[in-house]
Amino acid sequence: MTISISNSLAATSLAAANSSSNAAPAARTQQTTSAPADTVKLSESQQIHQLYNQGQKVSQIAFSLNITVEAVNSYLGIPNATG
């Protein structure tokens, strides 16, 4: 998920700098924020369902989450094969 935030003050300052023909080129500054990035923690069940819906195979999900194939099947409601 990508979130874009526009800073109207920076856009206004840049427009003013560009409209002034005698002014020296405006220095680019990058604002840093100390606020932590937004994160969401998913439960193991939610992770499994999301990965499965994205097309990953049960064995891939089990490997990436370090759990058994049987556990993944259980979360997805897939009966284990008995041979």
N, C-alpha and C positions, 0 to 999 in steps of 0.2 A: 504494500500500500504506500502510495506517495502522497505527501501533503505539501502543497506549495503555499507560501505566505508572501504576500506582496507588501513591501514597505513603501507606502506612498510618499513619505518624507524623502527617502533616497531618490525616488523617481522624480520628485519635484526639484531636488537639488541638482540632479543630473541634467534635467531639461533646462534649468536656468544656466548651468555651466555651458551647455551646448549652444544656447541661444546667444551667448556673449561672444562676439567674434574676436575681440581684443584680449580676452582672458586666456591665461595659460591653460593647457589641458588639465582637467580635474584629476587629482590622484585617486586611484581606486582604493577604497578601504573595505575591509571585510569585517563585519561585526561578528563577534563571537558571543555566544550566550552560555551562561553557566547552568541553564535549566537542563535537566536530563531528558533524553529522548523518550518519547512515549513508547512504552512496551506493553505487551499483553502476554501473560503466561497462560499457556494452554495445558489442560490436564493431559495425561498420557492418552486417555480415550479420545479426546478432541484431536490430538496430534495424529493419532492413527487414522481417524476418520478423514481428516483433512488430507493427509498424504495419499490415502486410498482413493479419495475423490479426485485427486490430481493425477491419478493414473499409475501410481507406484504399485509394484507387486508386493504381495504379502511378505515374501522373503526379503525384499529390499527394506520394507518398513521395519521388520524385525531386526535386521542388521543395523540400520541407522539408529534405532532407539535402544539397541542392546537388550532386546527381550526375545523370547522364543516365538517361533512361528505359531505355536499353539495359543499363546497369549494374544497375538494379533488376531487370529481367527476367532477367539472368544470375544474380543471387543467388537468385532465386525459381525458376530452372529453366524459365522461360517462353521458348519460342523467339521470336526477333524476327521480326516480319512482314516478308516480302519481297514487294514489290509491283512 
